[in-house]
Amino acid sequence: MKKTAVYGAAFNPPHCGHIDAIHQIENLFDEILLVPSAAHAFGKLMVPFDIRCRMLEMITNEMLTGKCPVQIDTIESSLFSLHPNNPVYTYD
């Protein structure tokens, strides 16, 4: 059975702490999905979603070792567009 980690965060901006967390779990899973939040649940101002996704892609491409596939999943953006007045949580 394939084991998938889902790592949801604002990634505002993505930084070395995020990469460290990924390194700590990469040997435990077959793949890791990074799920940037579309809108902060508590109203925190954030860099636009597409820019955070591009920054996240750059930092993961440069800093990850490739032990475990890491993918960026933008599903929260789709969920937020369906209900723009409601917060979206990673577990949604």
VOGU-3710 file (C-alpha; in Angstrom, 3 decimals, decimal comma):
1> mkktavygaa> 0,000/0,000/0,000  1,287/3,429/-0,976  1,821/5,866/1,914  1,196/9,535/1,123  1,971/12,467/3,411  -0,158/15,595/3,041  1,648/18,700/4,224  -0,640/21,714/4,284  0,709/25,150/5,130  0,495/28,773/4,048
11> fnpphcghid> 4,025/28,581/2,589  4,029/32,363/2,943  6,845/32,276/1,947  8,202/28,745/1,735  11,419/28,527/3,740  14,088/26,210/5,114  11,842/25,185/8,019  9,391/23,698/5,524  12,218/21,865/3,775  13,500/20,566/7,112
21> aihqienlfd> 10,051/19,184/7,945  9,968/17,421/4,574  13,431/15,934/5,155  12,278/14,607/8,517  9,415/12,622/6,964  10,688/11,717/3,504  11,938/8,282/4,568  8,557/7,417/6,076  6,410/7,933/2,982  6,226/6,950/-0,673
31> eillvpsaah> 5,232/10,465/-1,722  4,614/13,859/-0,162  1,918/16,296/-1,291  2,520/19,943/-0,456  -0,803/21,766/-0,203  -0,470/25,565/-0,069  -3,433/27,332/1,506  -5,520/29,414/-0,854  -6,640/31,809/1,876  -5,493/31,878/5,471
41> afgklmvpfd> -8,229/30,634/7,805  -7,511/33,426/10,305  -7,247/36,280/7,797  -3,459/36,574/7,588  -2,373/38,625/4,580  -0,520/36,450/2,114  1,444/36,715/-1,096  -0,806/35,748/-4,053  -1,388/32,007/-4,352  0,280/31,530/-7,743
51> ircrmlemit> 3,443/33,316/-6,590  3,649/31,181/-3,427  3,253/28,061/-5,584  6,086/29,191/-7,870  8,328/29,958/-4,885  7,469/26,574/-3,383  8,339/24,862/-6,654  11,688/26,655/-6,825  12,663/25,877/-3,253  11,655/22,221/-3,480
61> nemltgkcpv> 13,444/21,729/-6,804  16,668/23,125/-5,385  16,712/21,742/-1,856  15,134/18,292/-1,904  17,231/15,179/-2,360  14,785/13,110/-4,377  14,462/10,309/-1,808  10,712/10,674/-1,981  8,633/12,285/-4,754  7,266/15,662/-3,685
71> qidtiesslf> 4,353/17,221/-5,533  2,587/20,542/-5,128  -1,189/20,122/-5,044  -3,243/23,267/-5,689  -6,612/21,798/-4,716  -7,219/24,441/-2,055  -7,374/27,081/-4,779  -10,158/25,125/-6,499  -12,037/24,617/-3,234  -11,703/28,298/-2,355
81> slhpnnpvyt> -13,053/29,374/-5,750  -16,219/27,339/-5,070  -16,835/29,085/-1,715  -14,751/32,285/-1,611  -16,314/33,510/1,646  -15,398/30,386/3,622  -11,975/29,329/4,866  -10,451/26,195/3,367  -8,598/23,817/5,653  -6,153/21,170/4,462
91> yd> -8,384/18,394/5,763  -11,137/19,610/3,382
//
